Amino acid sequence: MASKNGVVFEDFFPSMVEKLGAEGFMDELCNGFRLLVDEDKGVITFESLKRNSATVLGLQDMSDDELKCMLREADLDGDGSLNQMEFCVLMFRLSPDLMKGSRRWLEEVVMNEF
């Protein structure tokens, strides 16, 4: 559990993977992406993140600068927005325990595909 600006974050991702399996967890991440996406553009923009993060994620206390910083850090292709892959990478990076187990879960998904 971490705290910044009075916001408490508890990492539930590893237990979600255990409960849902790797493929189920990835489906949930994709659902999370869809909740934050700008429907017209198909990506998460600053505006869609700002509009949806307070209601969906309870992050109403995050400043515009904090939201922009999060977008910049996760924007791997430099287009100013997050596609689904960039969003999923960000979610993995936010969870240290998930990063540790990600190789095992990736192998599980690949094995199930083939």
Residue frames as qw, qx, qy, qz and C-alpha x, y, z in Angstrom:
[[0.000, 0.891, 0.454, 0.000, 0.00, 0.00, 0.00],
 [0.437, 0.078, 0.023, 0.896, 1.37, 3.42, -0.96],
 [0.036, -0.857, -0.448, 0.250, 0.24, 6.91, -0.16],
 [0.341, 0.066, 0.193, 0.918, 0.75, 10.13, -2.11],
 [0.205, -0.203, -0.112, -0.951, -1.22, 13.30, -1.49],
 [0.507, -0.031, 0.524, -0.684, -3.51, 11.36, 0.84],
 [0.816, 0.238, -0.274, -0.451, -4.43, 8.83, -1.90],
 [0.559, -0.353, 0.746, -0.084, -3.99, 5.25, -0.76],
 [0.682, 0.414, -0.473, -0.372, -3.13, 2.72, -3.43],
 [0.653, -0.278, 0.697, -0.106, -3.23, -0.98, -2.74],
 [0.275, 0.406, -0.733, -0.472, -1.98, -3.26, -5.48],
 [0.764, 0.081, 0.496, -0.405, -4.76, -5.74, -6.20],
 [0.601, 0.551, -0.433, -0.385, -3.42, -6.74, -9.61],
 [0.144, 0.341, -0.929, 0.029, -1.46, -9.84, -8.51],
 [0.372, 0.132, 0.818, -0.419, -4.50, -11.27, -6.70],
 [0.638, 0.508, 0.063, -0.575, -6.65, -10.47, -9.73],
 [0.437, 0.494, -0.703, -0.267, -4.27, -12.48, -11.94],
 [0.078, -0.140, 0.959, -0.232, -4.43, -15.38, -9.52],
 [0.480, 0.327, 0.611, -0.538, -8.23, -15.27, -9.52],
 [0.616, 0.632, 0.062, -0.465, -8.88, -14.52, -13.21],
 [0.815, 0.118, 0.403, 0.400, -5.84, -16.09, -14.84],
 [0.322, -0.306, 0.293, 0.847, -3.59, -14.18, -17.20],
 [0.070, 0.333, 0.652, 0.678, -6.07, -14.01, -20.05],
 [0.238, -0.768, -0.594, -0.036, -8.94, -12.93, -17.80],
 [0.374, -0.657, -0.118, 0.644, -6.77, -10.25, -16.24],
 [0.235, -0.086, 0.437, 0.864, -5.79, -8.91, -19.65],
 [0.064, -0.583, -0.689, -0.427, -9.49, -8.80, -20.56],
 [0.324, -0.805, -0.416, 0.271, -10.10, -6.69, -17.44],
 [0.347, -0.433, 0.154, 0.818, -7.27, -4.31, -18.36],
 [0.109, 0.228, 0.610, 0.751, -8.85, -3.92, -21.80],
 [0.204, -0.745, -0.625, -0.114, -12.19, -3.17, -20.12],
 [0.376, -0.694, -0.173, 0.588, -10.43, -0.50, -18.05],
 [0.272, -0.110, 0.408, 0.865, -9.01, 1.00, -21.22],
 [0.022, -0.501, -0.685, -0.528, -12.48, 1.18, -22.74],
 [0.288, -0.785, -0.500, 0.224, -13.76, 3.07, -19.69],
 [0.322, -0.678, 0.037, 0.660, -11.17, 5.82, -20.19],
 [0.438, 0.126, 0.564, 0.689, -11.00, 6.01, -23.97],
 [0.275, 0.454, -0.047, -0.846, -12.09, 8.94, -26.10],
 [0.678, 0.341, 0.638, -0.126, -14.80, 7.21, -28.14],
 [0.534, 0.819, 0.007, -0.209, -14.21, 9.36, -31.22],
 [0.204, 0.792, -0.573, -0.054, -10.44, 8.87, -31.31],
 [0.953, 0.022, -0.300, -0.036, -10.14, 5.33, -29.94],
 [0.584, 0.203, -0.490, 0.614, -7.33, 6.30, -27.54],
 [0.443, -0.737, -0.388, 0.332, -7.03, 7.78, -24.06],
 [0.295, 0.640, 0.008, 0.710, -6.47, 11.53, -24.34],
 [0.152, 0.058, -0.495, 0.853, -5.86, 14.05, -21.60],
 [0.453, -0.152, -0.037, -0.878, -9.46, 15.18, -21.92],
 [0.787, -0.172, -0.492, -0.331, -10.92, 11.66, -21.74],
 [0.567, -0.034, -0.667, 0.482, -8.66, 10.77, -18.80],
 [0.030, -0.096, 0.354, -0.930, -9.66, 13.93, -16.95],
 [0.588, -0.150, -0.198, -0.770, -13.35, 13.42, -17.71],
 [0.848, -0.125, -0.449, -0.251, -13.48, 9.73, -16.80],
 [0.487, 0.203, -0.703, 0.477, -10.82, 9.26, -14.12],
 [0.237, -0.235, 0.458, -0.824, -12.78, 10.99, -11.37],
 [0.778, -0.055, 0.048, -0.624, -15.96, 9.02, -11.93],
 [0.900, 0.165, -0.393, -0.095, -14.41, 5.72, -12.93],
 [0.700, 0.174, -0.525, 0.452, -11.24, 5.61, -10.87],
 [0.524, -0.801, -0.269, 0.111, -11.93, 8.04, -8.04],
 [0.642, -0.059, 0.006, 0.765, -8.88, 10.12, -8.94],
 [0.070, 0.908, 0.325, 0.255, -10.61, 13.49, -8.75],
 [0.440, -0.855, 0.072, 0.265, -7.82, 14.84, -6.53],
 [0.688, -0.021, 0.348, 0.636, -5.18, 14.46, -9.25],
 [0.062, 0.739, -0.059, -0.669, -4.11, 17.76, -10.75],
 [0.703, 0.694, -0.011, -0.156, -4.01, 18.42, -14.48],
 [0.153, 0.761, -0.630, -0.005, -0.21, 18.36, -14.28],
 [0.484, -0.277, 0.817, -0.146, -0.25, 14.92, -12.62],
 [0.781, 0.406, 0.436, -0.187, -2.61, 13.54, -15.29],
 [0.532, 0.807, -0.237, -0.100, -0.47, 15.02, -18.07],
 [0.125, -0.648, 0.749, -0.049, 2.67, 13.59, -16.49],
 [0.675, -0.016, 0.722, -0.152, 1.07, 10.14, -16.31],
 [0.746, 0.622, 0.192, -0.144, 0.11, 10.38, -19.98],
 [0.298, 0.833, -0.463, -0.051, 3.59, 11.53, -21.02],
 [0.341, -0.496, 0.795, -0.080, 5.28, 8.75, -19.11],
 [0.678, 0.138, 0.712, -0.118, 3.07, 6.05, -20.63],
 [0.611, 0.738, 0.035, -0.284, 3.00, 7.50, -24.18],
 [0.723, -0.260, 0.506, 0.392, 5.55, 5.23, -25.83],
 [0.567, 0.421, 0.489, 0.512, 5.01, 6.43, -29.41],
 [0.251, -0.253, -0.034, 0.934, 4.93, 10.15, -28.55],
 [0.016, -0.449, -0.605, -0.658, 1.52, 10.90, -30.07],
 [0.183, -0.251, 0.245, -0.918, 0.17, 12.54, -26.90],
 [0.786, -0.177, 0.019, -0.592, -2.37, 9.81, -26.17],
 [0.340, -0.306, 0.881, -0.120, -2.47, 6.20, -24.98],
 [0.667, 0.097, -0.567, -0.474, -3.47, 3.29, -27.15],
 [0.897, -0.339, -0.086, -0.270, -4.56, 0.03, -25.57],
 [0.855, 0.112, -0.331, 0.384, -1.06, -1.46, -25.49],
 [0.223, 0.473, -0.343, 0.780, 0.44, 1.65, -23.87],
 [0.588, -0.511, 0.097, -0.619, -2.32, 1.62, -21.25],
 [0.963, -0.200, -0.176, -0.041, -1.68, -2.04, -20.42],
 [0.661, 0.284, -0.362, 0.592, 2.07, -1.44, -20.17],
 [0.121, -0.554, 0.264, -0.780, 1.38, 1.45, -17.78],
 [0.797, -0.431, -0.010, -0.422, -0.83, -0.74, -15.60],
 [0.927, -0.016, -0.272, 0.257, 1.91, -3.38, -15.38],
 [0.432, 0.418, -0.324, 0.730, 4.49, -0.73, -14.51],
 [0.373, -0.589, 0.148, -0.702, 2.29, 0.59, -11.68],
 [0.898, -0.361, 0.074, -0.241, 2.36, -2.83, -10.01],
 [0.007, -0.675, 0.737, -0.033, 5.83, -3.99, -8.84],
 [0.580, -0.118, 0.788, -0.170, 4.53, -7.46, -7.97],
 [0.766, 0.545, 0.264, -0.216, 2.82, -7.74, -11.33],
 [0.368, 0.798, -0.464, -0.111, 6.07, -6.86, -13.08],
 [0.285, -0.466, 0.834, -0.081, 7.80, -9.69, -11.23],
 [0.592, 0.140, 0.781, -0.143, 5.20, -12.23, -12.33],
 [0.531, 0.631, -0.049, -0.563, 4.56, -10.84, -15.80],
 [0.213, 0.456, -0.802, -0.320, 6.91, -13.21, -17.61],
 [0.196, 0.066, 0.965, -0.159, 5.14, -16.24, -16.14],
 [0.452, 0.541, 0.499, -0.503, 1.70, -14.83, -17.04],
 [0.394, 0.635, -0.372, -0.550, 2.83, -13.93, -20.55],
 [0.075, 0.266, -0.944, -0.180, 4.06, -17.47, -21.08],
 [0.327, 0.284, 0.836, -0.338, 0.71, -18.80, -19.81],
 [0.495, 0.641, 0.149, -0.568, -1.22, -16.67, -22.34],
 [0.308, 0.567, -0.635, -0.426, 1.09, -17.67, -25.19],
 [0.094, -0.101, 0.990, -0.011, 0.80, -21.36, -24.30],
 [0.422, 0.438, 0.670, -0.427, -3.01, -21.09, -24.28],
 [0.444, 0.669, -0.135, -0.581, -2.98, -19.44, -27.71],
 [0.433, 0.478, -0.715, -0.271, -0.91, -22.15, -29.34]]
